[in-house]
């Protein structure tokens, strides 16, 4: 590069601009963290005023093994209460088909044992997914304070990415894409563990009309058991309506 005049003024200008940018960055990023943490606390409080339906499906090696439908709401202590609302049609058909084939007693016991194991695994993985999707406000605030912030992220480049580790358990990592206007979560990606084995977790969030943001679809992969768990939340209704 050839200078047509002394470079000192140009260099000083560049240094000044960069210096100002770096000085402002921590304040801007810190503001994102604080407002994000507060927005999640407010969102969590409003979400407790709703009840909704949840569909959870467990697959092993790509084959559906268990599906359950539940009605979900929060109790007075802020804990989720889930009530079964019937057997999904696809699972009911499988159960009836199995009974019609008239399996032997020993084979039936083996099948029932496997069903119980799947049900327990499904419950445990579902609780793991829920613990991240509905993270307590104090945990979210602690995570945000130590996380890094990057702007201009997401497919359209208009989101803010918050990344950090040790969100719920030691060694986990969590990435959250948020809308900088509302600080609502749009997507999350988590790498954690279950029984000492790696778990990969992703979630897509949506916002109710004039209401809170909620985890619309959660997908958890547990490679050690070739297991995939999918949770879909829908039909949100405000209590008392």
C-alpha positions, 0 to 999 in steps of 0.5 A: 500500500502506498501512502500519499501523505503521512500515515500518522494521522490515519493510523491515529484515527484508526486506533481511536475508532478501534479504541472507542469500539473496544471501550463500548463493547463491554458495556453493550454486551453487558447490557445484552446479558442483563436485559436477557436475564431479566427478560427470561425471568419475566417470561418464566413468570408469565408462562406459569399462567398457561397450560398446554399439551405436550407430545413426547416420542422416544425412538431407538435406532430410528424406530418409534418405541414410545409416545405419550401425550400430556397436559402440562401446567405449573403448580403453586410451587412453580413445578410442572404438573403433567397429566396423561391425556390418552394413548396416541393413536399410532401407539395404541394400534401397535399395542392392539396389534401385539395383543392380537398376535398372542405372544407367549408368556415369556416373550410378553414378560420380556416385552413388558420389561423393555417397555418399562425400561423405555418408559424410565429412559423416556422419563429421565431424558424428558426431565433432562430436556425440560431442565434446560428448556425451562431453566430456573431464572437464577440459573439463567442469570448466573449463566448469562453473567459468565457467557460471551455475546456475539451480535449479527448471528443467526440465519438472517444475521439479526440475532444475538448469540449468547454462549457459555458453559456450566449452565446446569451441570459441570462441563456442559455448553449452551448456545442461545440465539435471541431476538435483540428487540425482545430478548426472547429465545429463538433457538438453543443448542446444548451439549451435556451428559446423561449417565456419563455419556454425551447428549446433544440437545437442540430447541426451537422456540416460538412466541405466543401472540401478546404472550410469552416465548415457549419451547415449541420443539425440543430434540435430544440425541443420546448416541450411546443408546442410539436414542432420540427424544422429541418433545413438541409443546402446543395448544397453549391456553391461559388459565382462567380463560 
